[in-house]
Amino acid sequence: MWKLALLSKVVPAFGALAKESCSSGSPDEISGDAQDCHSDIMLIGYALSVSRGKRISGLSEETLIWLLEALEARFPSKSRARAMARFNFNPFRGAVTERPGERQFPCLSVLARSIENRNLGGFDACFGILDQSGELHKEYLECFGSGISIFHSKERKSGHRRAKFLDRVNIAQTQSSSSGIPT
């Protein structure tokens, strides 16, 4: 299932991004939300590593799409526009092998390729989100480039806006953990 394969590549990077927000000196409420997000991402990663790309019982297709959309929305609008332009037809590029979901989740797809180019990510890496070394943590953050945070500026100011993102991550974590995978 391509959605789980895409998630397996990007979830360790989002784990690093959430962990970065935990220790960024943000106000307690934001730091607490970042810790909750990191915990949920870590548990999603654990479920992904156990699944090895096979369907996770309990995790609905709709929730999986919501999670991917929520992660895609972490990127600023300019990044999304640049990523979309990458997949527009260009006769000088020649034949380009397009992977499933690249048009639907262009920023996540670009991030996944960046992670792959560094030989990072994958189902095994999902298991080790909690134990990422400082060097690995830094390498995942470099894949994002600059200007990316687990929470947008408007979300940092509004708990209600933050909750929209956190709810999607938490629902995905709850469904993937309820599939009989021990947490």
BAMIMAR-371030 format. One record per residue (C-alpha): residue number from 1; x, y, z; residue in one letter. Coordinates in Angstrom, 1 decimal, padded with zeros to 4 digits, always signed. Each point is the difference from the previous one (the first is absolute). Example, Ala and Ser with C-alpha at 12.3 -4.5 7.8 and 13.67 -1.06 7.14 Angstrom:
+-----+--------+--------+--------+---------+
| num |      u |      v |      w | residuo |
+-----+--------+--------+--------+---------+
|   1 | +012.3 | -004.5 | +007.8 |       A |
|   2 | +001.4 | +003.4 | -000.7 |       S |
+-----+--------+--------+--------+---------+
//
This chain:
+-----+--------+--------+--------+---------+
| num |      u |      v |      w | residuo |
+-----+--------+--------+--------+---------+
|   1 | +000.0 | +000.0 | +000.0 |       M |
|   2 | +001.7 | +003.2 | -001.2 |       W |
|   3 | -001.4 | +002.2 | +002.8 |       K |
|   4 | +001.6 | -002.1 | +002.7 |       L |
|   5 | +003.3 | -000.1 | -002.0 |       A |
|   6 | -000.1 | +003.8 | -000.3 |       L |
|   7 | -000.8 | +000.3 | +003.7 |       L |
|   8 | +002.9 | -002.3 | +000.9 |       S |
|   9 | +002.4 | +002.3 | -001.7 |       K |
|  10 | -001.3 | +003.3 | +001.5 |       V |
|  11 | -001.2 | -001.0 | +003.5 |       V |
|  12 | +003.5 | -000.2 | +001.5 |       P |
|  13 | +000.7 | +003.5 | -001.4 |       A |
|  14 | -003.2 | +001.4 | +001.6 |       F |
|  15 | +001.0 | -001.7 | +003.2 |       G |
|  16 | +003.2 | +002.0 | -000.1 |       A |
|  17 | -002.0 | +003.2 | -000.8 |       L |
|  18 | -002.4 | -000.6 | +002.9 |       A |
|  19 | +002.9 | -000.7 | +002.4 |       K |
|  20 | +001.7 | +003.2 | -001.2 |       E |
|  21 | -003.1 | +001.9 | +001.0 |       S |
|  22 | +000.0 | -001.6 | +003.4 |       C |
|  23 | +003.4 | +001.4 | +000.8 |       S |
|  24 | -000.3 | +003.4 | -001.8 |       S |
|  25 | -000.8 | +002.0 | +003.2 |       G |
|  26 | -003.6 | +000.5 | -001.0 |       S |
|  27 | -002.7 | +000.8 | +002.6 |       P |
|  28 | -001.0 | -002.9 | +002.1 |       D |
|  29 | -003.3 | -000.6 | -001.8 |       E |
|  30 | +001.7 | -000.1 | -003.5 |       I |
|  31 | +002.8 | -002.2 | +001.4 |       S |
|  32 | -002.5 | -002.3 | +001.6 |       G |
|  33 | -001.9 | -000.3 | -003.3 |       D |
|  34 | +003.2 | -000.7 | -001.9 |       A |
|  35 | +000.8 | -002.8 | +002.5 |       Q |
|  36 | -003.4 | -001.5 | -000.5 |       D |
|  37 | +000.5 | +000.3 | -003.8 |       C |
|  38 | +003.5 | -001.7 | +000.3 |       H |
|  39 | -001.5 | -002.8 | +002.1 |       S |
|  40 | -002.8 | -000.6 | -002.5 |       D |
|  41 | +002.5 | +000.1 | -003.0 |       I |
|  42 | +002.2 | -002.5 | +001.9 |       M |
|  43 | -002.9 | -002.4 | +000.5 |       L |
|  44 | -001.1 | +000.4 | -003.7 |       I |
|  45 | +003.6 | -000.8 | -000.9 |       G |
|  46 | +000.0 | -003.1 | +002.2 |       Y |
|  47 | -003.2 | -001.2 | -001.7 |       A |
|  48 | +001.5 | +000.7 | -003.4 |       L |
|  49 | +003.1 | -002.0 | +000.8 |       S |
|  50 | -002.0 | -003.0 | +001.2 |       V |
|  51 | -002.3 | +000.2 | -003.1 |       S |
|  52 | +003.0 | +000.0 | -002.5 |       R |
|  53 | -002.3 | +001.7 | -002.5 |       G |
|  54 | -003.0 | -002.3 | +000.4 |       K |
|  55 | -003.4 | +001.4 | +000.8 |       R |
|  56 | -000.3 | +000.9 | +003.7 |       I |
|  57 | -003.3 | -001.3 | +001.3 |       S |
|  58 | -001.9 | +002.7 | +001.8 |       G |
|  59 | +001.6 | +002.8 | -002.0 |       L |
|  60 | -002.6 | +001.1 | -002.5 |       S |
|  61 | +000.8 | +001.3 | -003.5 |       E |
|  62 | -001.7 | +003.3 | +000.9 |       E |
|  63 | +002.2 | +000.5 | +003.1 |       T |
|  64 | +003.1 | -000.9 | -002.0 |       L |
|  65 | -000.8 | +002.7 | -002.6 |       I |
|  66 | -000.8 | +002.5 | +002.8 |       W |
|  67 | +003.4 | -000.7 | +001.6 |       L |
|  68 | +001.9 | +000.4 | -003.3 |       L |
|  69 | -002.0 | +003.3 | -000.7 |       E |
|  70 | +000.9 | +001.3 | +003.5 |       A |
|  71 | +003.7 | -000.8 | -000.5 |       L |
|  72 | -000.1 | +001.5 | -003.5 |       E |
|  73 | -001.5 | +003.2 | +001.5 |       A |
|  74 | +003.1 | +000.5 | +002.2 |       R |
|  75 | +001.8 | +001.4 | -003.0 |       F |
|  76 | -000.5 | +003.7 | -000.8 |       P |
|  77 | -002.1 | +000.9 | -003.1 |       S |
|  78 | +003.1 | +001.0 | -002.0 |       K |
|  79 | +001.5 | -003.4 | +000.6 |       S |
|  80 | -003.1 | -001.7 | -001.2 |       R |
|  81 | -000.1 | +002.1 | -003.1 |       A |
|  82 | +003.6 | -000.9 | -000.9 |       R |
|  83 | -000.6 | -003.6 | +000.7 |       A |
|  84 | -003.1 | +000.0 | -002.3 |       M |
|  85 | +002.0 | +001.7 | -002.7 |       A |
|  86 | +002.4 | -002.9 | +000.1 |       R |
|  87 | -002.8 | -002.4 | -001.2 |       F |
|  88 | -001.4 | +002.2 | -002.7 |       N |
|  89 | +000.7 | -001.1 | -003.6 |       F |
|  90 | +003.3 | +001.1 | -001.4 |       N |
|  91 | +000.9 | -001.3 | -003.5 |       P |
|  92 | +003.7 | +000.5 | +000.6 |       F |
|  93 | +000.1 | -002.2 | +003.0 |       R |
|  94 | -000.7 | -003.2 | -001.9 |       G |
|  95 | -001.7 | -002.9 | +001.5 |       A |
|  96 | -000.3 | +000.4 | +003.8 |       V |
|  97 | -001.0 | -002.9 | +002.1 |       T |
|  98 | -002.7 | +001.3 | +002.2 |       E |
|  99 | -000.8 | -001.9 | +003.2 |       R |
| 100 | -003.6 | -000.4 | +001.3 |       P |
| 101 | -001.1 | +003.0 | +002.1 |       G |
| 102 | +002.6 | +002.4 | -001.2 |       E |
| 103 | -002.6 | +002.4 | -001.4 |       R |
| 104 | -002.3 | -000.4 | +003.0 |       Q |
| 105 | +002.8 | +000.5 | +002.6 |       F |
| 106 | +002.8 | +001.9 | -001.9 |       P |
| 107 | +001.9 | +001.3 | +003.0 |       C |
| 108 | -000.1 | -003.3 | +001.8 |       L |
| 109 | +001.2 | -001.7 | -003.3 |       S |
| 110 | +002.9 | +002.5 | -000.3 |       V |
| 111 | +000.9 | -000.6 | +003.6 |       L |
| 112 | -000.1 | -003.7 | -000.4 |       A |
| 113 | +002.4 | +000.1 | -002.9 |       R |
| 114 | +002.3 | +002.2 | +001.9 |       S |
| 115 | -000.1 | -002.5 | +002.9 |       I |
| 116 | +000.6 | -002.9 | -002.4 |       E |
| 117 | +003.0 | +001.8 | -001.5 |       N |
| 118 | +001.6 | +000.0 | +003.4 |       R |
| 119 | -000.9 | -003.6 | +000.6 |       N |
| 120 | -002.3 | +000.9 | +002.8 |       L |
| 121 | -003.6 | -000.9 | +000.8 |       G |
| 122 | -001.9 | -003.2 | -000.5 |       G |
| 123 | -001.7 | -002.4 | +002.2 |       F |
| 124 | +003.0 | -000.8 | +002.1 |       D |
| 125 | +000.7 | +003.7 | +000.6 |       A |
| 126 | -003.7 | +000.4 | +001.2 |       C |
| 127 | +000.8 | -002.3 | +002.9 |       F |
| 128 | +002.9 | +002.2 | +001.2 |       G |
| 129 | -001.7 | +003.4 | +000.2 |       I |
| 130 | +000.5 | +000.2 | +003.7 |       L |
| 131 | +003.6 | -001.0 | -000.1 |       D |
| 132 | +001.2 | +002.3 | -002.9 |       Q |
| 133 | +003.6 | +001.1 | +000.6 |       S |
| 134 | +000.7 | +003.7 | -000.1 |       G |
| 135 | +001.7 | -000.4 | -003.3 |       E |
| 136 | -002.9 | -001.9 | -001.5 |       L |
| 137 | -002.4 | +002.5 | +001.4 |       H |
| 138 | +001.9 | +002.8 | -001.6 |       K |
| 139 | +000.2 | -001.8 | -003.3 |       E |
| 140 | -003.8 | -000.5 | -000.1 |       Y |
| 141 | -000.5 | +003.7 | +000.8 |       L |
| 142 | +002.3 | +001.0 | -002.9 |       E |
| 143 | -002.3 | -002.0 | -002.4 |       C |
| 144 | -002.8 | +002.5 | +000.8 |       F |
| 145 | +002.1 | +003.1 | -000.8 |       G |
| 146 | -000.8 | +003.2 | +001.8 |       S |
| 147 | -003.3 | +001.6 | +001.1 |       G |
| 148 | -001.7 | -003.3 | +001.0 |       I |
| 149 | -001.4 | -000.5 | +003.5 |       S |
| 150 | -002.3 | -002.6 | +001.4 |       I |
| 151 | -002.4 | +002.9 | +000.7 |       F |
| 152 | -000.8 | +003.0 | -002.3 |       H |
| 153 | +000.2 | +003.5 | +001.5 |       S |
| 154 | -003.8 | +000.3 | +000.2 |       K |
| 155 | -000.1 | -003.4 | +001.8 |       E |
| 156 | +002.6 | +001.2 | +002.5 |       R |
| 157 | -002.3 | +002.9 | +000.9 |       K |
| 158 | -003.2 | -002.1 | +000.1 |       S |
| 159 | -000.6 | -003.2 | +001.9 |       G |
| 160 | -003.1 | -000.6 | -002.1 |       H |
| 161 | +001.9 | +000.1 | -003.3 |       R |
| 162 | +002.8 | -002.2 | +001.5 |       R |
| 163 | -002.7 | -002.5 | +001.1 |       A |
| 164 | -001.2 | -000.5 | -003.6 |       K |
| 165 | +003.4 | -001.4 | -001.0 |       F |
| 166 | +000.6 | -001.8 | +003.3 |       L |
| 167 | -003.4 | -001.7 | -000.2 |       D |
| 168 | +000.8 | -001.5 | -003.4 |       R |
| 169 | +003.4 | -001.3 | +001.2 |       V |
| 170 | -001.6 | -001.4 | +003.2 |       N |
| 171 | -002.9 | -001.7 | -001.8 |       I |
| 172 | +002.5 | -001.7 | -002.3 |       A |
| 173 | +002.1 | -001.1 | +003.0 |       Q |
| 174 | -003.1 | -001.3 | +001.8 |       T |
| 175 | -001.2 | -002.0 | -003.0 |       Q |
| 176 | +003.4 | -001.4 | -000.8 |       S |
| 177 | +000.6 | -000.9 | +003.6 |       S |
| 178 | -003.4 | -001.7 | +000.4 |       S |
| 179 | +000.9 | -002.5 | -002.6 |       S |
| 180 | +001.4 | -002.4 | +002.5 |       G |
| 181 | +003.5 | +001.5 | -000.2 |       I |
| 182 | +001.2 | +000.4 | +003.6 |       P |
| 183 | +000.7 | +003.6 | +001.1 |       T |
+-----+--------+--------+--------+---------+
//
